[in-house]
Amino acid sequence: MTLTEKILARAAGKARVQAGDNVWVKADVLMTHDVCGPGTIGVFKREFGASAKVWDRNRVVIIPDHYIFTSDSKSNRNVDILREFVKEQGITYFYDVIDDPSGKWVFDAQKGMLKRQYGSRYAGVCHTALPQKGHTRPGEILFGTDSHTCMAGAFNQFATGIGNTDAGFVMGTGKLLLKVPETMHFRLEGALQPGVMAKDIVLHCIGEIGFDGATYRSLQFDGPGATALSIDDRMTIANMAIEAGGKNAMFEFDAQTKAFVDYRCKLNGTRADYEPVERDHDEKFVYETTVDLSKLEPTVACHPDPGQRKLARELGGIKVDRAYIGSCTGGKTSDFVEFARVLKGKRVVIDTFGVPATPEIVHDLQSVLWGDKSIWNILQDAGVQMTENAGCAACLGGPVDTFGRMNAPLKCISATNRNFPGRMGHKESQVFLASPATVAASALTGKITDPREHLPA
């Protein structure tokens, strides 16, 4: 069996499953957020009763993160709905925007978008917060009401996005009926060259198969090239499985995975026992390819979908109005480090927005010094508008006052994960997806630029 099949078989209580089987699986964690949480709660109460209790209050994780730092009253109300449900159910893991469990969330526009407006428990973008807070464990099943839940596949976990109706059912029963997906195999070999990042790997792979080439399939990444990747790099790749239509992504368990998960579970006091899955010799794949990482170049996904792959060096004639770094895909500490490496001592020529994924990442950037300056200050000196209000921000568009949102038909080069029309705001805007390094280089020139031209000596 493949890695995905082995996890699903275990969760279904079966010795073996194969692609195409329909099986009932037990959930280990259900995650929801402010966009889909109220709808999920509504389905749960409608189907199980107004006084029903969730199947396990320690396995439901609620993380407001999408439409948070906005004056939009309905968006603010959604966070309050989550808080009321958490109090009613006694849910353990709720990463609220405010510290007062009886309070109401109101964004203060007078304070502006750049300075912190959240309490001590706020966790930021759900997919980055889940592993940071110790909720991603190898061999487990994670369901989330967000398509990029597949990012947790970096931890040898079956993680997939589901809709509100399915989530309401899981909330009440802890189970879900799934069809076992076919598995596509991506063997990674070699090592990335300077200026090439994990984002370039996944954009290359999506470009090979198309934005619907993995529809309801699992994407398994392994081989020596995968083993050499950092946890952050694996998260970037797993995150964008959905951009090819994938059901989930899977990486092998190794010492890096163990060290990360063990530390995070201990740090946060979350459940520390888990059982990873290992590869079989008789895996059956519906597709197989080998990617030589040493031959990859900085890559861009052009408007209007993630499968429109081009090399950055081929796109120098395209001018851009805006640059953006952030989101679950591109807002990690390591993403900002590479972004700053290109920008250090230079100045951007277009509007450039930086949105760290979590408060922990904000702290990293503000506390780590390069010489006598923090990474945060280096970016500010380069002209980047950096916000302390970690969250999804303009990645999903959001209300018109969302930080970094395109409210006009602009062209933006972005380290985010999706570029369908209207994704980051105005329906006639265009989004070009690229690595943090490519975004940084393009911010320096005002046109799509190969970052290898701007690497420090």
C-alpha positions in Angstrom: 0.0 0.0 0.0 1.0 3.6 -0.5 1.5 5.9 2.5 -2.0 7.3 2.1 -3.6 3.9 1.8 -1.8 2.7 5.0 -3.1 5.6 7.1 -6.6 5.2 5.7 -6.6 1.4 6.3 -5.6 2.0 9.9 -8.2 4.6 10.5 -10.8 2.3 9.0 -9.8 -0.6 11.1 -8.9 -2.7 8.0 -5.8 -4.7 7.2 -5.7 -3.4 3.7 -7.4 -0.9 1.4 -6.9 0.1 -2.2 -7.7 3.0 -4.5 -11.4 3.3 -5.2 -12.5 1.6 -1.9 -15.1 3.5 0.1 -14.3 3.3 3.8 -15.4 4.9 7.1 -12.4 6.4 8.8 -12.0 7.8 12.3 -10.8 11.4 12.6 -8.0 12.4 14.9 -8.4 16.2 14.5 -11.1 18.4 13.0 -10.0 22.0 12.4 -12.3 24.9 11.4 -11.9 28.7 11.2 -13.9 31.9 11.0 -14.9 31.6 7.4 -16.4 28.0 7.6 -16.7 27.5 11.3 -20.1 29.3 11.7 -21.5 27.3 8.8 -20.1 24.0 10.2 -21.6 24.8 13.6 -25.0 25.5 11.9 -24.9 22.1 10.1 -23.9 20.3 13.4 -26.8 21.9 15.4 -29.3 21.3 12.6 -28.5 17.7 12.2 -27.6 16.6 15.8 -29.8 19.0 17.8 -29.4 22.4 19.4 -28.1 20.8 22.6 -25.8 18.2 21.0 -22.2 17.9 22.1 -19.2 17.5 19.7 -17.8 14.0 19.6 -14.6 14.9 21.4 -13.9 18.4 22.7 -10.1 17.8 22.7 -10.0 16.9 19.0 -11.8 20.0 17.6 -9.4 22.8 17.0 -10.8 26.2 16.1 -8.5 28.9 14.6 -9.8 32.3 13.5 -7.5 33.6 10.8 -9.1 34.6 7.5 -11.2 37.8 7.8 -9.8 39.0 11.1 -8.2 42.4 10.8 -11.0 44.2 9.1 -13.8 46.6 10.2 -16.3 44.5 8.4 -18.9 43.8 11.1 -20.0 40.4 9.7 -16.5 39.2 9.7 -16.0 40.3 13.3 -19.3 38.6 14.2 -18.0 35.3 12.9 -15.2 35.2 15.5 -17.8 35.9 18.2 -19.9 32.9 17.0 -16.9 30.7 17.3 -16.2 32.0 20.9 -19.8 31.3 22.0 -19.7 27.8 20.6 -16.4 27.1 22.3 -17.8 28.2 25.7 -21.0 26.1 25.1 -19.0 23.0 24.2 -16.0 23.4 26.5 -13.6 23.0 23.5 -10.0 22.9 24.7 -8.2 24.3 21.6 -9.5 27.7 20.6 -7.0 30.3 19.5 -9.0 33.4 20.0 -8.2 36.9 18.7 -8.9 38.4 22.1 -8.2 37.2 25.7 -11.6 38.0 27.2 -13.7 34.8 26.8 -16.9 36.9 27.3 -15.7 39.7 25.0 -16.6 40.8 21.5 -14.0 41.2 18.7 -13.8 44.6 17.1 -11.0 45.7 14.8 -9.8 49.2 15.6 -9.2 50.9 12.2 -7.8 53.9 14.0 -4.8 51.9 15.1 -4.0 51.1 11.5 -3.0 47.9 9.9 0.6 47.6 10.9 0.5 47.4 14.7 -0.6 44.3 16.7 -4.3 44.0 17.5 -4.6 40.5 19.0 -4.4 38.8 22.3 -2.0 36.2 23.8 -3.7 33.1 22.4 -4.1 34.2 18.8 -2.3 31.7 16.5 -2.5 33.2 13.0 -2.9 31.2 9.8 -4.5 27.8 10.6 -2.3 25.6 8.5 0.9 27.1 9.9 -0.5 27.3 13.4 -1.6 23.6 13.5 2.0 22.3 13.5 3.3 25.1 15.6 0.7 24.3 18.3 1.3 20.6 18.2 -1.8 19.4 16.3 -0.1 17.6 13.4 1.0 14.0 14.2 2.4 11.4 11.8 0.0 8.6 10.9 -3.1 10.5 11.9 -6.2 11.8 10.1 -6.7 15.6 10.0 -9.8 17.1 8.5 -10.1 20.8 8.0 -12.7 23.2 6.5 -10.1 24.7 4.2 -8.7 23.3 1.0 -5.0 23.9 2.1 -5.4 21.5 5.0 -3.3 19.2 2.8 -0.2 21.1 4.0 0.0 18.8 7.1 0.9 16.0 4.7 4.4 17.3 5.3 4.2 15.5 8.6 3.4 12.0 7.3 -0.3 12.7 8.0 -3.4 12.2 5.9 -4.8 15.8 5.9 -7.5 17.0 3.6 -10.0 19.8 3.2 -13.7 19.1 3.6 -16.9 21.2 3.3 -19.2 22.4 6.0 -21.6 19.5 5.7 -18.9 16.9 6.0 -17.3 18.9 8.9 -20.6 19.1 10.7 -20.9 15.3 10.5 -17.4 14.8 11.7 -18.1 17.3 14.6 -20.9 15.0 15.7 -19.5 11.6 15.1 -15.7 11.7 14.6 -16.1 9.7 11.4 -16.3 10.3 7.7 -16.9 8.2 4.6 -14.0 8.5 2.1 -13.1 7.1 -1.2 -9.4 6.0 -1.1 -7.6 8.1 -3.7 -5.2 6.9 -6.3 -1.6 8.0 -5.6 0.8 9.9 -7.9 4.5 9.4 -7.1 7.0 12.2 -7.3 10.5 11.0 -6.6 12.8 14.0 -5.8 16.5 13.7 -6.5 19.5 16.1 -6.4 19.6 19.4 -4.6 18.3 22.9 -5.2 20.6 25.5 -6.7 21.0 29.0 -5.1 18.0 31.2 -5.8 15.7 28.1 -6.3 13.2 27.3 -3.5 10.6 24.7 -2.6 7.9 26.9 -4.2 9.7 26.3 -7.5 9.5 22.6 -7.0 5.8 22.5 -6.5 5.1 25.0 -9.3 7.2 22.8 -11.6 5.2 19.7 -10.6 1.9 21.4 -11.1 3.0 22.7 -14.4 3.9 19.2 -15.5 0.4 17.7 -14.7 -1.9 20.8 -14.9 -4.1 22.5 -12.3 -6.5 19.6 -12.5 -4.0 16.8 -13.1 -4.3 15.3 -9.6 -8.0 15.6 -9.1 -9.0 13.4 -6.2 -5.5 11.9 -6.0 -2.9 11.7 -3.4 0.6 13.2 -4.2 3.4 11.3 -2.6 6.8 13.0 -2.4 9.9 11.0 -1.5 13.4 10.1 -2.5 16.8 11.6 -1.4 15.8 15.1 -2.6 12.7 15.1 -0.4 14.7 13.8 2.6 17.1 16.7 2.2 14.3 19.3 2.3 13.5 21.2 5.5 10.2 20.9 7.2 9.2 24.3 6.0 10.0 23.3 2.4 7.9 20.1 2.7 5.0 22.2 4.1 5.2 24.5 1.0 5.0 21.6 -1.4 2.3 19.7 0.5 0.3 22.9 0.8 -0.2 23.3 -3.0 -1.3 19.7 -3.7 -4.8 21.2 -3.9 -3.6 23.5 -6.7 -3.4 20.5 -8.9 -6.7 19.2 -7.6 -5.2 16.8 -5.2 -7.0 15.2 -2.3 -3.9 15.2 -0.1 -0.1 15.2 -0.2 2.3 12.8 1.7 5.9 12.9 2.8 7.8 10.1 4.5 8.5 10.2 8.3 12.1 10.8 9.2 14.3 12.2 12.0 13.4 15.8 11.0 9.7 15.0 11.3 10.2 13.3 14.6 12.2 16.2 16.0 9.7 18.8 14.9 6.6 17.0 16.1 8.1 15.8 19.4 9.2 19.3 20.3 6.0 21.0 19.3 3.8 18.5 21.2 6.0 18.9 24.3 6.1 22.7 24.1 2.3 22.9 23.8 1.3 20.0 26.0 -0.6 18.3 23.2 -1.0 14.6 22.8 2.5 13.2 22.1 1.9 9.6 21.0 1.7 8.8 17.3 2.5 6.0 14.9 4.0 7.0 11.5 3.6 4.9 8.4 6.5 3.7 6.2 6.7 2.8 2.6 5.9 -0.7 1.3 7.9 -2.3 -1.5 4.7 -3.1 -3.5 3.2 0.4 -3.8 0.9 0.9 -6.8 0.9 4.3 -8.4 -1.3 5.8 -11.1 1.5 8.1 -12.2 5.3 8.2 -11.5 7.9 10.8 -12.3 11.4 11.8 -11.1 12.3 15.4 -10.6 16.0 16.4 -10.6 16.0 19.3 -8.2 19.4 20.5 -9.4 17.9 21.3 -12.8 15.0 23.4 -11.6 15.0 27.2 -12.1 13.0 30.0 -10.5 9.5 29.4 -11.7 6.3 31.4 -12.0 2.6 30.4 -12.3 1.0 33.0 -14.5 -2.6 34.3 -14.5 -5.2 32.8 -14.5 -4.4 29.4 -12.9 -1.5 27.7 -11.0 -0.8 25.4 -13.9 0.4 28.2 -16.2 4.1 27.5 -15.6 6.9 29.7 -17.0 10.5 30.3 -16.0 11.1 33.7 -14.3 13.9 34.5 -16.7 11.4 34.2 -19.6 9.0 36.8 -18.1 11.2 39.9 -17.8 8.8 41.9 -20.0 5.9 41.6 -17.6 5.6 44.7 -15.4 4.0 44.2 -12.0 2.3 46.8 -9.8 2.6 45.0 -6.4 4.6 42.4 -4.6 3.2 40.3 -1.7 4.7 37.8 0.7 2.6 35.9 3.2 0.0 33.1 3.7 0.4 29.5 4.8 2.5 28.9 1.7 4.8 31.9 1.8 4.6 33.5 5.2 6.9 31.2 7.2 10.1 32.4 8.9 12.3 30.7 6.3 10.3 32.4 3.5 11.0 35.8 5.0 14.7 35.0 5.5 15.1 34.3 1.8 13.0 37.4 1.0 15.2 39.5 3.1 18.4 38.0 1.8 17.6 39.4 -1.7 16.3 42.8 -0.4 19.0 43.5 2.2 20.6 46.9 1.6 18.3 47.6 -1.4 15.0 49.4 -2.0 11.8 48.1 -3.6 10.3 50.2 -6.4 6.7 49.0 -6.2 4.2 48.6 -3.3 5.3 45.5 -1.4 3.4 43.9 1.5 4.7 41.5 4.1 2.3 39.4 6.2 3.8 36.8 8.5 1.7 33.7 9.0 1.7 33.6 12.8 2.6 35.7 15.8 5.6 33.4 16.4 7.0 34.3 13.0 6.5 38.0 13.8 8.6 37.5 16.9 11.2 35.6 14.9 11.6 38.3 12.4 11.7 41.1 15.0 14.2 39.3 17.3 16.7 37.7 14.9 19.5 40.2 14.1 21.6 40.3 11.0 24.4 42.6 12.2 22.8 45.4 14.1 19.4 45.1 12.5 16.5 42.7 12.9 15.2 41.0 9.7 12.0 43.0 10.3 13.9 46.3 10.2 15.9 45.2 7.2 12.6 44.6 5.3 11.1 47.9 6.5 14.3 49.7 5.4 13.9 48.2 2.0 10.4 49.7 1.8 8.3 46.6 2.6 5.1 47.4 4.5 5.2 44.8 7.3 2.2 44.1 9.5 2.3 42.5 12.9 -1.2 41.3 12.4 -0.5 37.8 11.3 -3.2 36.1 9.2 -4.5 35.3 5.8 -4.9 38.9 4.8 -5.1 39.5 1.0 -4.4 35.9 0.0 -8.1 35.2 -0.1 -9.1 38.8 -1.0 -11.4 39.6 1.9 -13.3 42.8 2.7 -12.1 45.9 0.9 -10.1 47.2 3.9 -8.0 44.0 4.0 -4.2 44.7 4.2 -2.7 44.2 0.8 -6.0 43.6 -1.0 -6.1 44.6 -4.7 -9.1 46.9 -5.1 -8.1 47.8 -8.6 -7.1 45.8 -11.7 -3.5 45.5 -10.7 -0.8 42.9 -11.5 0.7 41.3 -8.4 3.6 38.9 -7.9 2.9 36.9 -4.8 4.3 34.1 -2.6 0.8 32.8 -1.9 -0.8 29.7 -3.4 -3.7 30.5 -5.7 -4.2 32.9 -8.6 -7.6 32.3 -10.1 -9.3 35.5 -11.2 -10.4 37.6 -8.3 -8.4 35.6 -5.7 -6.6 38.6 -4.1 -9.4 41.1 -4.7 -10.5 42.9 -7.9 -11.9 40.4 -10.4 -9.7 41.9 -13.2 -6.5 41.8 -11.2 -3.8 39.3 -12.1 -1.7 37.3 -9.7 1.6 35.6 -10.6 2.7 33.0 -8.1 6.4 32.7 -7.3 8.9 31.9 -4.5 9.8 34.5 -1.9 13.1 35.0 -3.6 11.5 35.7 -7.0 8.9 38.0 -5.4 11.7 40.0 -3.7 13.7 40.3 -6.9 10.6 41.5 -8.8 9.9 44.1 -6.1 13.3 45.6 -6.8 12.8 45.9 -10.5 9.0 46.4 -11.0 8.9 43.5 -13.4 9.1 39.7 -13.0 12.7 39.0 -12.3 14.9 35.9 -11.9 16.2 36.2 -8.3 19.6 34.7 -9.3 20.4 38.2 -10.7 20.1 39.7 -7.2 21.6 37.1 -4.9 24.2 38.4 -2.4 27.8 37.4 -3.1 
